[in-house]
């Protein structure tokens, strides 16, 4: 493990989601799924990427002058040929507006632990800790596991957000050090799941079953999450099927229904991509349609707690 690194695209501090208390969230780069509604497109590719925050660009032309590859053309709005970028960084150094950066930095497990430890005073006061997210941390499971081992051995609460799309041995290598594991269940129909995410759901569902048996025996808990994307995952049939699956699991894990939001839409343009679901509107937890789905899920899984919205999860 010594010297082995993982690629991370962000370290978010002072967050109050994805675990109890104040969290430091480490976002790993690269994901085996490509969900149409992904709100963290910087995490989809495992490669380093140029990011351009067009809203901050002043049109000064410094990037065009600095780039030997002709990536940038400045007119009324700067045009960027992302495919031609060699990540030399010349345009970033010349950008006085701070509108450019390279997404993706290498860290060892110890370095990630040190990053988390900077916020330890906040964890102690509010029962917070560290959450590994992404992308998908399991693609870099060795560093992820060692990071959480270091955190947990130093009394820092640990959580993982995952798709569970990985060999069981890799999932368990990381999950065994977690107080809480959040697992997304995108769709219960295998063919539909593949159409929406690029992969089937067989491995994911089996890993969830195994995780619900194994993690509570180590004092941890599993929380299932179902993103309610209008027209894609929010049909009554899929919600009821997901709830029945949750009801079949050992320990009756909580099922958290997540209203769809499009807050990540602007990030796609920053890396030269188009957002696949531009026509889909965000919904809030107060939407009557979502409340009806919550009731439906609770009726299908009467022994499980069914919550609506990420802030409604019952956390210890």
C-alpha positions in Angstrom: 0.0 0.0 0.0 2.9 2.4 0.7 3.0 4.9 -2.1 -0.2 3.7 -3.8 -2.4 6.6 -4.8 -6.0 7.2 -5.7 -7.4 10.0 -8.0 -9.7 12.4 -6.3 -11.6 15.3 -7.9 -12.8 17.1 -4.8 -12.7 17.2 -1.0 -15.8 18.9 0.3 -15.7 20.2 3.9 -18.3 21.2 6.4 -21.1 19.2 4.7 -24.2 18.2 6.6 -25.4 15.4 4.3 -24.3 11.8 3.6 -23.8 10.8 7.2 -24.2 12.1 10.7 -22.9 15.5 11.9 -20.5 17.7 9.9 -18.8 15.7 7.2 -15.7 15.8 5.1 -16.6 14.2 1.8 -13.9 12.8 -0.4 -14.9 12.4 -4.1 -13.1 9.7 -5.9 -12.7 10.0 -9.7 -14.0 7.4 -12.1 -17.3 5.4 -12.1 -18.3 2.1 -13.8 -21.9 3.5 -14.1 -23.0 6.4 -16.3 -26.4 7.3 -14.9 -28.3 9.7 -17.1 -29.0 12.0 -14.1 -25.5 12.0 -12.5 -25.0 15.2 -10.6 -21.2 14.8 -10.4 -20.0 14.4 -14.0 -16.4 15.3 -12.9 -16.5 11.8 -11.3 -17.5 9.8 -14.3 -14.2 9.6 -16.1 -11.1 8.3 -14.2 -8.9 10.6 -16.3 -7.8 14.0 -15.3 -9.8 16.7 -17.1 -9.8 20.4 -17.9 -12.7 22.2 -16.2 -13.8 25.6 -17.5 -16.2 27.7 -15.4 -17.7 29.7 -18.3 -19.7 31.9 -15.9 -16.4 33.3 -14.4 -14.7 33.9 -17.8 -14.1 37.6 -18.6 -13.1 37.0 -22.2 -9.7 38.5 -21.7 -8.1 36.1 -24.3 -5.2 35.0 -22.1 -6.1 31.4 -22.5 -6.0 31.6 -26.2 -2.6 33.2 -26.2 -1.2 30.7 -23.7 -2.4 27.5 -25.5 0.0 26.0 -28.1 -2.7 23.5 -29.1 -5.3 26.0 -30.2 -7.8 24.7 -27.7 -9.4 28.1 -27.0 -11.0 30.6 -29.3 -12.2 33.8 -27.7 -15.1 35.7 -29.2 -18.4 36.8 -27.6 -18.0 33.6 -25.6 -14.8 31.5 -25.3 -15.0 28.3 -27.4 -13.1 25.3 -26.0 -12.0 22.2 -27.9 -11.8 19.9 -24.9 -10.7 16.9 -27.0 -7.5 18.7 -28.1 -6.5 19.7 -24.6 -3.2 18.1 -23.4 -3.6 19.2 -19.8 -0.4 21.3 -19.9 -1.9 23.9 -17.6 -0.7 26.9 -19.5 -4.2 28.4 -19.8 -4.8 27.9 -16.1 -1.7 29.9 -15.1 -2.8 32.7 -17.4 -6.4 32.9 -16.3 -6.7 35.9 -14.0 -10.4 35.2 -13.4 -9.7 31.7 -11.9 -12.1 30.2 -14.4 -10.0 27.1 -15.1 -8.7 24.1 -13.3 -7.6 20.5 -13.8 -10.0 18.0 -12.2 -8.1 15.0 -10.6 -5.3 14.9 -8.1 -3.4 11.9 -6.7 -3.5 11.1 -2.9 -2.2 8.3 -0.8 -4.4 6.9 1.9 -2.3 8.7 4.5 -2.7 12.0 2.7 -6.5 11.6 2.6 -6.5 10.7 6.3 -4.5 13.9 6.9 -7.0 15.9 4.9 -9.9 14.5 7.0 -8.0 15.0 10.2 -7.9 18.8 9.5 -11.6 18.9 10.4 -11.4 16.6 13.5 -12.5 19.4 15.9 -15.8 19.7 14.1 -16.3 15.9 14.2 -15.9 15.8 18.0 -18.4 18.5 18.6 -21.1 17.2 16.3 -20.5 13.5 15.8 -19.4 14.0 12.2 -16.8 12.3 10.2 -15.7 11.2 6.7 -17.7 10.0 3.8 -16.2 8.5 0.6 -18.1 9.3 -2.5 -17.5 9.8 -6.2 -17.6 8.7 -8.9 -17.1 5.3 -7.3 -14.6 4.8 -4.5 -14.6 1.0 -5.1 -12.7 1.5 -8.4 -9.8 2.5 -6.2 -10.7 0.2 -3.3 -7.3 -0.3 -1.8 -6.7 3.3 -1.1 -10.3 3.8 -0.1 -10.1 0.9 2.4 -6.9 2.1 4.0 -8.2 5.6 4.3 -11.3 4.4 6.2 -9.2 2.1 8.3 -7.0 5.0 9.4 -10.0 7.2 10.1 -11.9 4.5 12.1 -8.8 3.5 14.1 -8.5 7.2 15.1 -12.2 7.4 16.2 -13.5 9.2 13.1 -17.0 8.2 11.9 -16.9 6.6 8.5 -19.4 6.4 5.7 -19.4 5.2 2.1 -21.6 6.1 -0.8 -21.5 3.4 -3.5 -23.2 1.8 -6.4 -22.0 -1.6 -5.1 -21.0 -2.5 -8.6 -17.8 -4.3 -7.9 -16.6 -7.7 -6.9 -17.8 -8.6 -3.4 -14.2 -8.8 -2.1 -13.6 -5.2 -3.1 -16.8 -3.9 -1.7 -16.2 -5.7 1.6 -12.6 -4.5 1.8 -14.0 -1.0 2.1 -17.3 -1.5 3.7 -15.9 -3.4 6.7 -14.5 -0.1 8.0 -17.8 1.8 7.7 -20.3 2.8 10.3 -22.8 3.5 7.5 -22.9 2.4 3.8 -25.4 4.2 1.5 -26.2 2.1 -1.6 -28.2 3.4 -4.6 -30.8 1.1 -6.1 -31.3 2.7 -9.5 -33.9 0.4 -11.0 -35.2 -3.1 -10.2 -35.6 -4.1 -13.8 -32.3 -5.4 -15.1 -32.8 -4.3 -18.7 -34.0 -0.9 -17.7 -31.2 -0.5 -15.2 -28.7 -1.2 -18.0 -30.4 1.3 -20.3 -30.2 4.0 -17.6 -26.8 3.4 -16.1 -24.8 1.3 -18.6 -24.7 -1.9 -16.4 -27.2 -4.5 -15.2 -28.3 -4.7 -11.6 -27.6 -8.4 -10.8 -24.2 -7.9 -9.1 -25.5 -4.8 -7.3 -28.5 -6.6 -5.8 -26.5 -9.6 -4.7 -23.9 -7.4 -3.1 -26.6 -5.5 -1.2 -28.0 -8.8 0.1 -24.6 -9.9 1.3 -23.8 -6.4 2.8 -27.1 -6.4 4.8 -26.0 -9.7 6.3 -22.4 -8.9 7.0 -22.2 -5.2 8.0 -24.6 -5.2 11.0 -22.5 -8.0 12.5 -19.6 -5.5 12.6 -21.8 -2.8 14.1 -22.5 -1.0 10.8 -25.7 -0.3 8.9 -26.9 -0.2 5.3 -29.2 2.5 3.9 -30.7 2.0 0.5 -31.3 5.0 -1.7 -33.7 5.2 -4.7 -33.4 8.4 -6.8 -36.8 9.4 -8.0 -36.1 10.7 -11.5 -39.4 11.7 -13.3 -40.1 9.4 -16.1 -37.1 7.1 -15.5 -37.1 5.6 -12.0 -40.3 7.0 -10.3 -42.9 4.7 -11.7 -45.2 3.2 -8.9 -44.1 -0.3 -10.2 -40.4 0.4 -9.7 -40.9 2.1 -6.3 -43.0 -0.8 -5.0 -40.6 -3.4 -6.4 -37.6 -1.6 -4.7 -39.5 -1.4 -1.4 -40.3 -5.1 -1.6 -36.6 -5.8 -2.2 -35.7 -3.7 0.9 -38.3 -5.7 2.9 -36.7 -9.0 1.9 -33.3 -8.0 3.2 -31.9 -9.0 6.6 -32.2 -6.2 9.2 -34.9 -4.3 7.4 -32.7 -1.4 6.2 -34.0 2.0 5.7 -35.1 3.0 2.2 -34.5 6.6 1.4 -36.3 8.1 -1.5 -34.3 10.9 -3.1 -36.3 13.6 -5.1 -34.6 14.4 -8.4 -32.6 17.6 -8.7 -30.7 19.1 -11.7 -28.1 20.9 -9.7 -25.3 19.2 -11.5 -26.5 20.3 -15.0 -24.1 23.3 -15.3 -21.1 21.0 -14.5 -21.5 19.2 -17.8 -20.8 22.2 -19.9 -17.6 22.8 -17.8 -16.1 19.6 -19.2 -17.5 19.9 -22.7 -20.4 17.5 -22.3 -24.2 17.9 -22.7 -26.6 17.1 -19.8 -28.7 14.1 -20.9 -31.9 15.1 -19.0 -32.3 18.8 -19.8 -36.0 18.5 -20.1 -36.6 17.0 -16.6 -37.6 19.4 -13.8 -36.5 19.1 -10.2 -38.9 18.1 -7.5 -39.0 18.7 -3.8 -39.9 16.4 -1.0 -43.2 18.3 -0.6 -44.4 17.3 -4.0 -47.7 15.4 -3.6 -46.6 12.9 -6.2 -43.5 12.1 -4.1 -45.5 11.8 -0.9 -47.8 9.3 -2.6 -44.7 7.2 -3.7 -43.4 7.3 -0.1 -46.8 6.0 1.1 -46.7 3.3 -1.5 -43.2 2.2 -0.6 -44.0 2.2 3.1 -47.0 -0.1 2.5 -44.8 -2.4 0.5 -42.2 -2.5 3.2 -44.1 -2.1 6.5 -41.1 -3.2 8.7 -38.6 -0.8 7.0 -38.4 2.9 7.6 -39.1 4.7 4.3 -37.8 8.3 4.3 -38.2 11.0 1.7 -35.3 13.4 1.0 -31.6 13.1 2.0 -32.1 15.2 5.1 -34.9 12.8 6.4 -32.6 9.8 7.0 -32.6 8.6 10.6 -28.9 8.8 11.6 -27.3 7.8 14.9 
